[in-house]
């Protein structure tokens, strides 16, 4: 790395990451707020655990279908325009969830929400590869991705409070969808003004700083040959990484969509109490994610960071089935979330370390889209097994096993293709 690049990279991080962090908080909150809405919506609309689990997960079917085309388009038209489009469209669809009256509408709008949001996360990851060299990426991506956990910290109490708001002919769950969907539309408009496409266009850097950053990235790119979309999608390493990543959405959304109902059963508390309790595992995850990302960058090691984190997460999930008490559930699910969250930074640093160009955009989208089929599997599996057994225990053990086995495959990922 160029010797004097560190101050410029720090300045770039301070400029970009807080804004992208805010965008991802809103995105993730709109994705999982159905878990809190379900505390009222399921009873109001007569949804069984299986119906709710399928509806929560169907988001990921359309998300997967449109992920690669969306990210390829982003690489060609630019992140600024395409991310703004994504945010405005998903905000409108998310707010429209307030009009759901039955199973068909629930499934349809969740499917449309996945279609609208497709490409957001991999688009941001691809965008960050244009601004930060390989060695800086685990901490940078971890800093950005803590938004998934902070969304849980903030979203739990906020969603719990919104559920208590009834008025103007709308139930609490309808107000929740309306008021949590609109910020995405507003922020989408801000993206058009605030987001800088490339380092060469960064007027908030001096001429010398721009030259230093461009030179640093050019030097780094020599280790990342540009690939065509076809070659990237046929890359064995890419597919192996997709299998490893599958375990993260299985666990993240399996817990995320069902955590409010798990804690409601364990505590017997009000919707607001459940919202406050749900913030605890996400807080543990946010702290662990930052620490793991920094340690991975400092040591330059990625694979073992992913594997050890996966095993810790699996152990926490398995332990959570040993008791239904609220204190035990909070402790074990916090361990599970800390382990899971620690995988994110090292995993994406490993994923983005060997490829550049439009092929990188396609490769990132493939890993994210194939992996995110787990976002359907996790919630649906927990719902179906809960319907069958009357308990979350079997579903949590199944997810723990997948996390341990598939997460360990990271050790087989090579540096090359």
N, C-alpha and C positions, 0 to 999 in steps of 0.2 A: 504494500500500500504506500502511496506517496506520503512522505513524512508529515507535511503540513495539512493533510486532508482532514484530520480529526476535528479541528474546530469548525470546519465547514460542514462536516457531516452532523455534528452536534446541533449547529444552527438549522440545518435542513430538517433534522428530526423534530426540533422544537416547533418548526413552522407547520409541518405536514401531519405529524402523528396526532396531536390533540384534535384536529378537525376530522381526520379519518376515524379516530377513536369515537367521536361523537356520532358520526354517521353509522358506525357499526353498532353502537348501543341502540339506536333507533331501529336498525334493521333487525337485530336479534330480538328486541322486545316485541316488535310486530310479529315475529315468527313464533314466539313462545307464549304470548299473552293469552292464547287460547287455553293454556293450562290453568290460568287463574279464572278466565271466563267460565270454564267448565264447572267451577264450584257452584254456579247458579244456572248456567245454560243447559247443562245435561238434564237437570231435573225439570226445568221449564219446558224443554223441547222433547223430553222423553228419550234421551240418548243413552244407550247401554255402554258399558266400558268398551265393547268391541267396536261399536259404531264410532264412539269418540276416538278411540285409538287409530282406527282406519282414517278418519277425517283429519286427525292431527298429522298423520304420516303421509297422506296423499300429496301434501305440499311438495314432498321430495321427489315424487314421480315426475311431475312437470318440471321441477327444478333441474333434475338430471337430464331430461330430454332436451332442454333449451340451453344448458350450461355451455357446451362447447361452441355452438354457433354464436352465442352471445359474446363469449370472450374473444373469439376470432374477429367479430365485428368491432369490439372495443379496440383491439390492437390496430385496426385500420382507420377508424373514424376518430379515435382518441378517447382517453379516459374521461375527460371533462364532460363532453356531450353525452356519452353513453351512460355514465354513472348518474348524471342528472336525470336522464330518461328513466333509468331503473327506479330511482327513488320516488319520483313523482307517480309513476304507475303503480308501484307497490303500496304507496301511501293511500292512494284512492281505493285500491282493492281492499286493503286492510280495514279502512273505515267502513266500507260497504258490508263487512261482516255483521254489522249491527242489524242488517235487514234479514238475516237468516231466520227462516221459520220452520225448516224441516231438514231431513237428511239430505235430500237432493241439493238444496241450496248450500248446505254446509260443505258437502263434498266439492261442489262446483267452485265456490269461492276459495277454498283452500287450494284447489288445483290451479286456479288463476293467480293466486298469490305466489305460488312457486314459479309459475311462468314469468310473472312480472319481475321477481327478484333474481332470477337466474342470471349468473354472471357477475353479481355484485362482489362477493367475496374473492373469487379467483381473479376478478378484474383488479381489485385493490392489491392483491399479492403481486400480480404482474406489474402493476404500476410502481410498487415499491422496488422491484428489481431494476427499474430504470433510474432509481435515485440512490440506492445503497449497494455497496459491494458485498460479496458473499460473506465475508467475515463479520459484517455488521448485522446480518439479517435475522439471526435468532432473537437477539434482544429487541430489534426493531419490530419484527413480526409479533413477538410476545407482547410488546407494549401496545401494539394495535389490537391484538386479540384479547387482551384483558377486558376489552369492551363486552365480550360475551359473558364474562363473570360479573362485571360491574352492572350490566343490564339486569342480571338476576338480583344483585344487591339493591339497586334502585327500583327495579320493576316490581319486586315482591311487595314492599310497603305501598308503593303508588297504586298498583293494581288492586291490592286489598282495600285501600281507601276508596278507589273508584267504584268498587263493587257495592259499597254502602250508599252510593249516590243514586237516588231514584227521583225522577221528575220529568215534566214535559212529555209524559207518556212513554218514557223509556226506562227499562230496567237497568240495574247497575252494570250487568255484563254488556249491554248495548252502549252505554256511555264509555265503558272501558275501550271497546273497539274504536269508537268514534274519536275520542280524545288522544288515543295513543297512535292512531294512523295519520292524523293531520301533520305532525312535525316532520314526517318524511317528505311530504309535498313541499313544505316551506324550505327545508334544508336542500332539497333537490334544486331549487332556484338559486340558493347560495352557492352550490357547487359550480354553476356556470361562471360565477364571478371570482371565486376564491381559488379554485384548484388550478395549479400550474401544470401544463402538460409535460414539459421536459426541462431538465436542468438548464439547457441553453436559453430558455425563455424566462428564467427566474429573475425578475427585476428586483426582488427582495434580497438578492445576493449582489455583492459588488462585482465588477468585471473580473477582478483577480480571484474572487471566491468561485465564480462560475467556471473560470478556466481551470481552477484546481479540481473542482468536483468533476467536470467533464473528463479531465485527464485521468483522474482516479478511476472512474467508471470504464474508460477506454482500456486502461491497463488491466482491469479486472475482467473485462469481456473477452480478453484473449484466451481465458480458460473456459469460456462458454461459447463454443461455435454455434452460429445460427443454424437452425434446422427448419426444414419445411414442415407443414402441418402433417402431411402423410407420414413422414419419418418419425415425427414425435409421437403420433398416435400408435405407431407400430413398435415402439420402443419397449422392450421387455422390462426394463427398469421402471418405466412409468406405470406399467400395469401392476408390478409388484408393490410399488408405493400406493397404488389405489387400493389394493387388498389390505395393506397395513392401515390405511386411513379409514377404511370401512368401520373399524372398531370405534373410532372417535365419535362420529355421529350416532352410531348405535347407542353408545353410553350417554353422550351429552343430551340427546333429545329423548332417550328413554327416561332419564332422570328428569330433564327439564319439563316435559309435558305431564309427568305424573307426580312430581315432587309436591305440588300443593295438595293433591288428594292423599298422598302418603302421610304428610304432616297433619292434615285434617283428621285422618283416622287415628294417628298416634296421639295427637294432643287434645282433640275434641274442642279446639278453640274456635274463635270467630274468624271470619275471612281476613280481617286486619291482622289478627294474631298469626295466622298461617302465613300471610305475606311477610311479616317481620321475621318469623322463624326461617322462612325459605332463603333469606338473605345470608344466613350463616354459612352454608356450604359454598355459596358463590364467593363470599369474602375469602375463605380459605383457599379456594382455587385461584383467585386473582393474585394473592400473595405468592403462592407457589409457582405460578406461571412466570412471573417476573424474575424470581430467583433462579429458576431453571434455565430461562433464556439467557440470562447474563452468564451463568456458569458454563453453559454450552459454548457461547461465543469466546469466553476467556480461555477455555481448554481446546477449542476447535473440534470437540468430539460431538457427534450427533446420534449415532446408532444406539449406544448404551443409554444415553439420556432418554431416548424414546422407550426402550425396552423396560428399564427399571421403573419409569413412570407408569407404564401400562400395568406392570405387576402390582405396584402399590395401589393403583386404582381398582384392579380386580379384587385384591384382598379386602379393600374397604367395602366394595359391593357385597362380597360374600359374607363378610362379618355383619352387615346391616340386616341380614335375614335371621340372625340369632335371637333378636328381641324386637318387640314392637313398641317399646317405651320411647317417648319423645327424646329424652336425653341421649340414649344409645343411638337412635336413628340419626340425630344431628351430628354426633361425633363420627360415626362410621361413614355417613354420606359425605361429610366434610373431607375425610381422608380420601374417599373415592374421587371426589371432585378435584382435590389437590393433585392426586396422581394423574388424572385425566388431563387437567389443564397444563401440567408440566410437559406433556407431550407436544403441545402445539408449536412452540418456537423452534425447538430442535428438528421437529418433523419437516416444517416448511423450509427451514434452512437447508436441510438435506435434499428436499425435493427440487429446489431452485438452484442447485449448485453446479449443474453441468450442462445447461442448455440456454440459448439465447434466441432472440428474434421472435417471429410469429409462432415458431414451433414451441417456444417456451409458454406462450399464452395458451396454445392448444393443450400442451402437456399438463399445465397447472389445472386447466378446466377439466381435463379427463380425470385426473386424480380426484379432484373435488367432486365431480359429478358421480363417478362410480362409487367413490367413498360415501357420498351422501345418500345412496340407496339405503345405507344404514339408518338414516333419519326416518325412513319408513319402517324398517324392520324393528327398531327398538321400541317405539311407541305402540305399534300394532301387537308385537309379541307380548309386551307387558299387559296390554288390555285383554287380549285373547286368553292368556293364561290366568289372569285375574278373574275373568268370567268363568273359567273352567274350575279353578281351585279355590276361589274366594280369597286369594292372597297374592301379594306381589313377590313372595319369596322365590318361587321357582323361576319366574321371569328374571329376577335380579341375578340369580345364580347362572342362568344361561348367558346373560350379558357379560358377567364376570369371566366366564370361560372363554367367550369370544375375544374379549379384551386381552386376556393373558396369551392366548394362542396366536392370534393374528398380529398383536402388537410385537410379539417376539420375532416375527418375520423380518423386522427392521434390520436384524443382524445380518441378513442375507443380501441386503441392498448394496450393490457395488458403486464405486465412484463413477465409473464409466457407463456406457450403454450396454 
